[in-house]
Amino acid sequence: MNTLLRIDSSLRTEQSYSRTLGDYFIQQWKIKNPDGIIKERDVTRQLIPHITQQTVNAFFSENPDTESIHLSDELINELYQCDEILITCPMYNYGIPSSLKAYFDSVIRTKKTFTGNISLKGLLENKKAYIISSMGGMSPGTHNPLENHLTLLFNHMGITDICYFPLNGTVVDEISNAEKIALQQSEILKHLN
Ligand SMILES: Cc1cc2nc3c(=O)[nH]c(=O)nc-3n(C[C@H](O)[C@H](O)[C@H](O)COP(=O)(O)O)c2cc1C
């Protein structure tokens, strides 16, 4: 039985393109995995605090102050328990939302999700990730910085099997947004088959 962890990060709870395509993904995933379990985390509703020096000290300590890493432990357990991860991610000021960055800062943790210093080894093995990104108007042909950044973060933890579903130009080209969504819906169907 597969478990999917869905992580949403758009501030918009309505009319969000990334969440809308995420809903479609979930609908299709449920068809493919009728007994599957879906867990949801919305980093805009349950804000994850920025890490502090105290948190980092606890990350590296043999006897950590458990209060400062309690949430990190919970988030990491959640990641270990899932087989697949869906991230829905809008572009804010050329990057991923700070709420989502705070999430990764809490789960990328030595001896928990990776080991090593120079030669790194991710510890989350045999997991698959799906990235839905939405951008208002990124110049065509430029690399998608959301996909680049999220790929590095996932790879650091050992997740290298990643599928991408980008929606670009959501602000500049409202009329054809339905077409963009339809195109990525067909990509989702291909990848889930
Ligand atoms: C605070 C903020 C900053 C944004 N910065 C960018 C940006 O740097 N580049 C861009 O192409 N779009 C930018 N946008 C537009 C969003 O990426 C776009 O509206 C996207 O569709 C949002 O995702 P959503 O539809 O899932 O909410 C920004 C939007 C907001 C609210």
The ligand as a Gaussian input file, in Angstrom:
#p B3LYP/6-31G(d) Opt

LIG

0 1
 C        4.505000      37.755000      -3.379000
 C        4.517000      37.249000      -4.809000
 C        5.694000      37.240000      -5.514000
 C        5.715000      36.754000      -6.837000
 N        6.908000      36.722000      -7.513000
 C        6.945000      36.212000      -8.764000
 C        8.185000      36.117000      -9.470000
 O        9.248000      36.453000      -8.979000
 N        8.164000      35.616000     -10.729000
 C        6.998000      35.187000     -11.325000
 O        7.042000      34.720000     -12.470000
 N        5.816000      35.270000     -10.680000
 C        5.758000      35.758000      -9.409000
 N        4.568000      35.819000      -8.737000
 C        3.341000      35.296000      -9.390000
 C        3.039000      33.862000      -8.953000
 O        4.152000      33.016000      -9.136000
 C        1.860000      33.312000      -9.729000
 O        0.712000      34.102000      -9.459000
 C        1.584000      31.858000      -9.432000
 O        0.532000      31.410000     -10.247000
 C        1.233000      31.667000      -7.963000
 O        0.918000      30.313000      -7.699000
 P       -0.586000      29.878000      -7.357000
 O       -1.417000      30.202000      -8.573000
 O       -0.513000      28.439000      -7.069000
 O       -1.002000      30.682000      -6.158000
 C        4.510000      36.305000      -7.429000
 C        3.325000      36.329000      -6.695000
 C        3.317000      36.788000      -5.411000
 C        2.020000      36.798000      -4.621000

